[in-house]
Amino acid sequence: MLKNTNTLRKKILFIIGSPNQTTQMHQIASRLPDYDCYFSQIYSKHPVVRSAVKSGLLDNTIFAGEFKRKGDTYLERHHLRNDYARSLYGNEYDMAVVCTDLLVAKELQTIKTVWVQEGMTDPITPWGRFTRRLRLPSYMAMNTAYNGCSNICDIYCAASHGYKEQFSRLGTEASRIIVTGIPNYDNAAALLKNDFPHQGYVMVATSDTRETFKKDDRATFITNCVKIAGGRQLLFKLHPNEQKERAIAEIRAFAPSDVMIYTDGNTEQMIANCDELITQYSTVVYIGIALGKKVHSYFDVPALTKLAPVQNGGASASNIADICRRYLEFKGTRDEFLVKYRSPKFQYA
């Protein structure tokens, strides 16, 4: 076990998942230099979940597989302390900042917790409604539809007033939700100045629908994308969790021969340079909306416009860090803290 030599400063554990969740948590932690910040891929010590992780059943989720490998690599590259499942440093944490409340380790529920919205949530399926009727855990819905709605964490940091309404309607007390904006989606205008070499194309941002056990008629989707493009240049940006070889072969089969395909690169900059954006279930649709692009989504676009993250010039990470700092130092109860934060003085959006 690695030795922790600093026992005086308060400690925060940031729970990471996808690359987007990981970079969001890094941004928040960077605004908290007065605390000892550690990171861990999402984990559970429940024997069933641990067994599923070990067996590979969760390799296409943020618990394991490519997501965990990318998370570990990111932490190492940026010299961030990786305390996976609280197993390396022997720390007692004062706060956990989590990227999902679908499953929060029980040991983290005994300390102060702050939930940070990553982006778009999945549509509610008939199976999801069934699990709700039976009062089953939110993760039993088998997607992110109820992320932010479990009312487990002390404070919820939401992307917009539209999402605050959604989370409170689906289960989280409205008093716990503070609209802060979310990192990576709060300053779309800054993306217009970039060095991506192409302009004026129709962009398609795909989703990892099949990799997360949902149906996807990819051939029909690509064909529809070609129709929308109407002879204009097409650019496909694949989701990082997709089976790339399969996805590329399908695009080659149904799209024009001059189609551009990217498996990595800055998705947001690609959106900034496109004329029109086609998505499936991707949060990046909000970048297109913020930039005034014509957008397509499997979701209702007018509804997405109401949910779109607030644009605050990139202040979201600082807003969330401010809440973490104030709550960490607050001596009263959670409810007393939240009453204080209802004051207009502490509103972020």
C-alpha positions in Angstrom: 0.0 0.0 0.0 1.3 3.5 -0.9 2.0 5.7 2.0 0.2 9.0 2.4 2.5 11.5 4.1 0.0 14.3 4.4 -2.6 13.6 7.1 -3.6 17.2 7.9 -5.3 18.4 4.7 -8.8 17.3 3.9 -9.1 14.6 1.2 -11.5 14.4 -1.7 -12.0 11.3 -3.9 -13.2 12.0 -7.4 -15.0 9.1 -9.1 -14.4 8.9 -12.8 -15.8 6.9 -15.7 -15.9 7.8 -19.4 -13.2 10.2 -20.8 -15.7 13.1 -20.6 -16.4 12.3 -16.9 -12.7 12.0 -16.3 -11.8 15.4 -17.8 -14.7 17.0 -16.0 -13.5 15.7 -12.6 -9.9 16.8 -13.4 -11.1 20.3 -14.1 -12.9 20.5 -10.8 -10.0 19.1 -8.8 -7.7 21.6 -10.4 -9.7 24.3 -8.8 -9.2 22.8 -5.3 -5.4 23.0 -4.8 -6.0 23.4 -1.0 -7.2 19.8 -0.7 -5.6 16.4 -1.4 -7.4 15.2 -4.4 -7.4 11.5 -5.4 -9.2 9.7 -8.2 -10.8 6.3 -8.8 -12.7 4.6 -11.6 -16.2 3.9 -10.5 -16.3 0.8 -8.4 -18.4 -1.3 -6.1 -17.4 -3.7 -3.4 -20.6 -5.7 -3.7 -19.5 -9.3 -4.5 -21.8 -9.6 -7.5 -20.5 -6.4 -9.1 -16.9 -7.3 -8.4 -17.4 -10.7 -9.9 -19.0 -9.2 -13.0 -16.0 -6.8 -13.4 -13.5 -9.7 -13.0 -15.3 -11.9 -15.5 -15.5 -9.2 -18.2 -19.2 -8.9 -18.2 -18.9 -5.1 -17.6 -16.2 -4.4 -20.1 -18.4 -2.2 -22.2 -19.4 -0.1 -19.2 -17.6 2.6 -17.2 -16.7 0.0 -14.6 -14.1 -1.8 -16.6 -12.6 -2.5 -20.0 -11.6 0.3 -22.4 -13.1 3.0 -20.1 -11.0 1.9 -17.2 -7.9 1.6 -19.3 -8.4 5.1 -20.7 -9.1 6.4 -17.2 -6.0 4.9 -15.7 -3.9 6.2 -18.6 -5.3 9.7 -18.3 -4.5 9.8 -14.5 -1.0 8.6 -15.1 -0.4 11.0 -18.0 -1.5 14.0 -15.9 0.2 12.8 -12.7 -3.0 12.4 -10.8 -3.2 10.0 -7.8 -5.1 6.9 -8.6 -6.7 5.3 -5.5 -8.8 2.7 -7.3 -11.6 1.5 -5.0 -9.8 3.1 -2.1 -7.3 0.3 -2.1 -3.9 1.9 -2.6 -3.4 4.8 -0.1 -5.4 3.8 3.0 -7.1 7.2 3.0 -10.1 8.3 5.0 -11.9 10.7 2.7 -13.9 13.8 3.7 -15.8 14.0 0.5 -16.6 12.1 -2.7 -17.4 13.8 -5.9 -19.2 11.3 -8.2 -20.1 11.1 -11.9 -23.1 8.9 -11.4 -25.6 8.1 -8.6 -26.8 4.9 -10.3 -24.4 3.1 -8.1 -22.5 4.8 -5.3 -20.3 2.5 -3.0 -21.8 2.3 0.4 -18.6 3.4 2.0 -18.8 6.7 0.1 -22.4 7.2 1.2 -21.2 7.8 4.8 -19.2 10.9 3.9 -20.2 14.2 2.2 -21.1 13.6 -1.5 -21.5 15.8 -4.5 -22.8 14.5 -7.8 -21.8 16.1 -11.1 -23.9 15.7 -14.2 -21.9 14.4 -17.2 -24.2 15.3 -20.0 -27.3 13.8 -21.7 -29.2 11.0 -20.0 -30.7 8.1 -22.0 -34.4 7.8 -22.8 -36.6 6.0 -20.3 -37.5 2.6 -21.7 -40.5 0.4 -20.8 -38.1 -1.8 -18.8 -36.9 1.3 -17.0 -40.4 2.2 -16.0 -41.0 -1.4 -14.8 -37.9 -1.2 -12.6 -39.2 2.0 -11.1 -42.6 0.5 -10.3 -40.9 -2.3 -8.5 -38.6 0.2 -6.7 -35.5 -1.6 -8.0 -32.1 0.2 -7.9 -31.7 2.8 -10.7 -28.9 0.9 -12.4 -31.4 -1.9 -13.1 -32.9 0.2 -15.9 -29.7 -0.8 -17.8 -29.0 2.7 -19.1 -28.4 6.3 -17.7 -32.1 7.3 -17.8 -32.2 7.8 -14.1 -28.7 9.1 -13.5 -29.2 12.1 -11.2 -32.5 10.8 -9.9 -31.6 8.5 -7.0 -31.5 11.1 -4.3 -28.5 9.4 -2.8 -26.0 12.2 -2.8 -26.0 15.3 -0.6 -25.7 17.9 -3.5 -26.4 17.6 -7.2 -24.8 19.9 -9.7 -26.9 20.1 -12.8 -26.3 21.4 -16.3 -29.4 23.6 -16.6 -32.7 24.5 -15.1 -34.3 22.0 -17.5 -32.3 19.2 -16.1 -33.0 20.3 -12.5 -36.7 20.0 -13.3 -36.1 16.5 -14.8 -34.1 15.2 -11.9 -36.5 16.5 -9.3 -39.5 15.1 -11.2 -37.8 11.6 -11.3 -36.8 11.4 -7.7 -34.1 13.8 -6.4 -35.2 16.5 -4.0 -35.2 19.8 -5.7 -33.5 21.4 -2.7 -30.4 19.3 -3.3 -30.0 20.4 -6.9 -27.9 23.4 -7.8 -27.7 24.6 -11.4 -23.9 25.1 -12.0 -23.4 24.3 -15.6 -21.1 21.4 -16.5 -17.5 21.4 -17.7 -16.9 20.6 -21.3 -20.3 21.9 -22.4 -20.4 25.5 -20.9 -18.3 27.5 -23.4 -19.2 26.4 -26.9 -18.2 29.8 -28.4 -14.6 29.2 -27.5 -14.5 26.2 -29.9 -15.0 28.4 -33.0 -11.3 29.2 -32.9 -9.6 25.9 -33.6 -7.1 24.2 -35.8 -9.2 21.4 -37.2 -8.3 21.4 -40.9 -11.8 20.9 -42.5 -14.9 23.2 -42.8 -18.4 23.1 -44.2 -19.3 19.4 -43.9 -22.2 17.5 -42.4 -21.0 15.8 -39.3 -22.3 12.6 -37.8 -21.5 11.8 -34.1 -22.4 8.1 -33.5 -23.2 6.5 -30.2 -22.1 3.2 -28.5 -25.7 1.9 -28.6 -24.9 -1.7 -29.4 -21.9 -1.8 -27.1 -24.2 -0.9 -24.2 -26.7 -3.6 -25.1 -29.3 -1.6 -27.0 -30.6 -2.0 -30.6 -29.2 0.1 -33.4 -30.1 -0.2 -37.1 -26.8 1.2 -38.2 -27.4 0.6 -41.9 -30.6 2.6 -41.9 -29.0 5.3 -39.8 -26.1 5.8 -42.2 -28.5 5.8 -45.2 -30.5 8.6 -43.5 -27.3 10.5 -42.9 -26.5 10.3 -46.6 -29.9 11.6 -47.5 -29.6 14.6 -45.0 -26.2 15.4 -46.4 -27.7 15.6 -49.9 -24.4 15.4 -51.7 -22.4 17.5 -49.2 -19.2 16.2 -47.6 -19.9 13.7 -44.8 -17.7 13.3 -41.7 -18.3 10.6 -39.2 -16.8 10.8 -35.7 -17.1 7.4 -33.8 -17.9 7.1 -30.2 -14.8 6.1 -28.2 -16.5 2.9 -26.9 -17.6 1.6 -30.3 -16.2 -1.5 -32.0 -14.3 0.6 -34.5 -13.6 -2.0 -37.2 -17.3 -2.9 -37.5 -18.4 0.7 -37.5 -15.9 1.7 -40.2 -16.9 -1.2 -42.4 -20.5 -0.2 -42.2 -19.9 3.4 -43.0 -17.8 2.4 -46.0 -20.6 0.1 -47.2 -23.4 2.7 -47.1 -21.8 6.1 -47.4 -20.1 7.8 -50.3 -16.5 6.9 -51.0 -15.2 10.3 -50.0 -16.6 10.1 -46.5 -14.2 11.2 -43.7 -14.1 8.9 -40.7 -12.4 9.8 -37.4 -12.0 7.4 -34.5 -10.4 10.0 -32.2 -9.7 13.7 -32.2 -11.5 16.7 -30.7 -15.2 16.1 -31.4 -16.2 19.5 -30.2 -13.9 21.3 -32.6 -15.2 19.1 -35.4 -18.8 20.3 -34.5 -17.7 23.9 -34.4 -16.5 23.6 -38.1 -19.5 21.7 -39.4 -22.6 23.1 -41.2 -25.0 20.5 -39.8 -24.8 18.0 -37.0 -26.4 14.5 -36.9 -26.4 12.6 -33.6 -28.0 9.6 -32.1 -27.9 9.8 -28.2 -24.8 11.9 -27.9 -24.4 14.8 -25.5 -22.4 16.6 -28.1 -25.7 17.6 -29.7 -25.7 20.4 -27.0 -22.5 21.9 -28.6 -24.3 22.1 -31.9 -27.4 23.7 -30.2 -25.2 26.2 -28.4 -23.5 27.2 -31.6 -26.7 27.6 -33.5 -26.2 24.6 -35.9 -29.0 22.7 -37.4 -29.0 19.5 -35.4 -30.6 16.1 -35.6 -31.0 13.6 -32.7 -33.0 10.6 -31.7 -34.3 12.9 -29.0 -36.9 15.6 -29.6 -34.7 18.6 -30.6 -37.1 21.3 -29.1 -37.0 19.4 -25.8 -33.2 19.2 -26.0 -33.0 23.0 -26.4 -34.8 23.4 -23.1 -32.4 21.0 -21.4 -29.2 22.5 -23.0 -26.4 23.2 -20.5 -26.0 26.9 -19.5 -23.3 28.8 -21.3 -21.3 30.6 -18.7 -17.9 31.1 -20.4 -16.3 28.0 -18.9 -17.1 28.8 -15.2 -18.8 25.5 -14.4 -15.7 23.7 -12.9 -15.1 26.7 -10.7 -18.8 26.8 -9.7 -18.7 23.1 -8.7 -15.4 23.5 -6.9 -16.8 26.4 -4.9 -19.7 24.3 -3.8 -17.3 21.4 -2.8 -15.1 23.8 -0.8 -18.0 25.5 1.0 -19.8 22.2 1.8 -16.5 20.6 2.9 -15.9 23.4 5.4 -19.5 23.8 6.5 -20.0 22.7 10.1 -23.8 22.2 10.1 -26.0 19.6 8.5 -26.6 19.1 4.8 -30.0 20.6 5.1 -28.7 23.6 6.9 -26.1 24.1 4.1 -28.8 23.8 1.4 -31.0 26.3 3.1 -28.0 28.7 3.0 -27.5 28.0 -0.7 -31.1 29.0 -1.6 -30.0 32.6 -1.1 -29.7 34.5 -4.4 -26.1 35.3 -3.3 -25.1 31.7 -4.1 -26.9 31.1 -7.4 -24.7 30.2 -10.3 -27.3 30.3 -13.1 
